Amino acid sequence: MMALIKKYLNLVIRGSLGALAFLIPASMYMVFVYAPVEASMGLPQKIFYYHVPIAILCYAGFFLCFAGSAAYLYTGNEDYDAIALSGAEVGTLFITLVLITGMLWARPSWGAWWTWDPRLTTSLVLWLIYAGYIILRSQVEEPVLRAKYAAVMGIVGFVDVPIVHFSVQLWTRGIHPTLDKTAPDRGMDPMMLNALKVCFPTVALIFLLLFATRLQYEFLLRRLDRLKATRRA
């Protein structure tokens, strides 16, 4: 399986770049030209079209970290540790963007950059967990020990992901807006929903491109380290 992943990483990167050359301008057109301006929130509402996919894709990054960590502890194969690290780093980038875009939306909508809403608070905790994961890796020099410590943290830290996702249901007093999942149009204007449908694959491909590029770099870096170790021996 790992051989197939390494074999097709270049293809994934090139394919993502080609698709994004079309999807990025298409998504911008759908958001800023096609979709109507929301009546009560105005232009700041348009942050929503990117904020929601970014939030969902950060879960994907942390799941890859979780899965790679579990696979590493089970097999001892350092390639799975590379997957975990790459997933954690891209996931941390995305949760950072979630917090930033959320605050940019909150200031004109709520009159404050930040509130201790359950969704916001648990998202901040998620950011702290994986920022801590990255810091932990930089503090342990021995590769096997570093990978094991990080794997445990990557597995335990993933517990916060479902807490973030279901925080609106768990704490009903929150003020974070949600989509109406019971309605066919998610409680949105159809044109707005169409814009969201274009933005989601755009952000997903950006995530895939970043993850594949970071993973390819990590594989090359570890191969170089092995070559250096062989020469010293």
C-alpha positions in Angstrom: 0.0 0.0 0.0 2.8 2.4 0.9 4.5 1.7 -2.4 1.4 2.7 -4.3 1.0 5.9 -2.2 4.6 6.8 -3.0 4.2 5.9 -6.7 1.2 8.1 -7.3 2.0 11.1 -5.1 3.4 13.1 -8.1 0.2 12.2 -10.1 -2.0 13.4 -7.2 0.0 16.7 -7.0 -0.2 17.4 -10.7 -3.8 16.4 -11.0 -4.8 18.7 -8.0 -2.9 21.6 -9.5 -4.6 21.2 -12.9 -8.1 20.9 -11.3 -7.5 23.9 -9.0 -6.5 26.1 -12.0 -10.2 25.8 -12.9 -11.8 25.5 -9.5 -10.3 28.4 -7.7 -11.5 31.1 -10.1 -14.8 29.2 -10.4 -15.3 29.2 -6.7 -14.5 32.9 -6.5 -17.0 33.7 -9.2 -19.7 31.6 -7.4 -19.0 33.4 -4.1 -18.5 37.0 -5.1 -20.6 37.2 -8.3 -23.2 34.4 -8.5 -24.3 34.1 -4.8 -26.5 36.9 -3.5 -25.4 39.1 -0.6 -27.0 37.9 2.6 -29.7 40.4 3.8 -28.7 40.7 7.5 -25.0 40.0 7.6 -24.0 41.5 4.2 -20.6 40.8 2.6 -19.0 39.2 5.7 -21.3 36.3 5.2 -19.3 35.3 2.2 -16.5 34.1 4.5 -18.9 31.2 5.2 -18.4 29.5 1.8 -14.7 28.9 2.6 -15.0 28.7 6.4 -17.2 25.6 6.4 -15.2 23.4 4.0 -11.9 24.4 5.8 -13.5 23.4 9.1 -14.5 20.0 7.7 -11.2 19.4 6.0 -9.2 20.1 9.2 -11.0 17.0 10.6 -9.5 15.0 7.7 -6.0 16.1 8.5 -6.4 15.1 12.1 -8.0 11.8 11.1 -4.9 11.1 8.9 -2.8 11.8 11.9 -4.9 9.5 14.0 -4.8 6.7 11.5 -1.1 7.1 10.7 -0.3 7.1 14.4 -2.3 3.9 15.1 -0.7 2.2 12.0 2.8 3.2 13.2 2.3 1.8 16.7 0.9 -1.4 15.2 3.5 -1.9 12.4 6.5 0.2 13.4 6.8 1.4 9.8 8.1 4.9 9.8 6.2 5.7 6.6 3.0 5.7 8.7 4.6 8.2 11.1 5.3 10.4 8.0 1.5 10.3 7.2 0.6 11.2 10.8 3.0 14.1 10.8 1.8 15.4 7.4 -1.8 15.1 8.4 -1.2 16.9 11.7 0.6 19.8 10.1 -1.9 20.4 7.3 -4.8 19.9 9.8 -3.2 22.5 12.1 -2.9 24.9 9.2 -6.6 24.4 8.5 -7.8 24.7 12.1 -5.7 28.0 12.3 -7.6 29.2 9.2 -10.9 28.1 10.8 -10.2 30.3 13.8 -9.0 33.3 11.8 -11.9 33.2 9.3 -14.3 32.7 12.2 -13.1 35.7 14.0 -13.2 37.8 10.8 -16.9 36.8 10.4 -17.7 37.2 14.2 -16.5 40.8 14.5 -19.1 42.4 12.2 -21.8 39.8 12.9 -21.5 39.5 16.7 -19.7 42.7 17.5 -16.7 40.8 19.0 -13.7 39.0 17.6 -14.2 36.1 20.1 -16.8 34.6 22.4 -16.4 31.5 24.6 -19.1 29.7 22.5 -18.7 25.9 22.9 -17.8 25.5 19.2 -15.1 28.2 19.4 -13.7 27.0 22.7 -13.4 23.4 21.6 -11.9 24.5 18.3 -9.3 26.4 20.2 -8.5 23.4 22.4 -8.1 21.4 19.2 -5.6 23.9 17.9 -3.7 23.7 21.2 -3.6 19.9 21.1 -2.0 19.7 17.6 0.2 22.7 18.1 1.5 20.8 21.1 1.9 17.7 18.9 4.1 19.6 16.5 6.1 21.1 19.4 6.5 17.7 21.0 8.1 16.3 17.8 10.6 19.2 17.8 11.7 18.4 21.4 12.6 14.7 21.1 15.7 13.9 19.1 15.6 10.1 19.0 13.5 9.2 15.9 11.7 6.1 17.2 11.0 7.6 20.6 9.7 10.8 19.0 7.4 8.8 16.7 6.0 6.8 19.6 5.4 9.8 21.8 3.8 11.7 18.9 1.7 8.6 17.9 0.1 8.4 21.4 -0.6 12.1 21.3 -2.0 11.9 17.8 -4.4 9.2 18.9 -5.5 10.7 22.2 -5.8 14.2 20.7 -8.3 13.0 18.1 -10.9 12.6 20.8 -11.5 16.4 20.6 -12.5 16.2 16.9 -16.0 14.7 17.5 -16.4 17.0 20.6 -15.8 20.0 18.3 -18.2 18.6 15.6 -21.1 17.9 18.0 -20.5 20.8 20.4 -23.5 22.6 19.0 -25.7 19.6 20.0 -23.9 18.9 23.3 -24.2 22.5 24.6 -27.5 24.0 23.3 -26.8 27.4 24.7 -24.1 28.1 22.1 -24.6 30.9 19.5 -22.6 29.4 16.7 -24.8 29.2 13.5 -25.4 25.8 11.9 -26.9 24.5 8.7 -30.4 23.0 8.9 -29.6 19.4 8.0 -33.3 18.4 7.9 -34.1 20.7 5.0 -33.2 19.6 1.4 -31.5 23.0 0.8 -29.8 23.1 4.2 -32.0 26.1 5.1 -30.1 28.2 2.5 -30.9 30.1 -0.6 -30.3 27.7 -3.5 -27.8 30.0 -5.1 -25.8 30.1 -1.9 -26.0 26.4 -1.6 -24.6 26.1 -5.2 -21.7 28.3 -4.3 -20.9 26.2 -1.2 -21.0 23.0 -3.4 -18.3 24.5 -5.6 -16.2 25.8 -2.7 -16.1 22.4 -1.0 -14.3 20.4 -3.7 -12.0 23.5 -4.2 -10.9 23.5 -0.6 -10.8 19.6 -0.6 -8.3 19.7 -3.5 -6.2 22.4 -1.8 -6.1 20.1 1.2 -5.1 17.1 -0.9 -2.4 19.1 -2.7 -0.9 20.4 0.6 -1.0 17.0 2.2 0.5 15.1 -0.8 3.2 17.7 -1.2 4.1 17.7 2.5 4.1 13.9 2.6 6.3 13.6 -0.5 8.7 16.1 1.1 8.7 14.0 4.4 9.4 10.8 2.5 12.4 12.4 0.7 13.7 13.9 3.9 13.7 10.5 5.6 15.3 8.8 2.7 18.0 11.4 2.8 18.5 10.8 6.5 18.9 7.1 5.8 21.5 7.7 3.1 23.5 10.0 5.4 23.3 7.3 8.2 24.5 4.7 5.7 27.5 6.8 4.7 28.5 7.5 8.3 28.4 3.8 9.0 
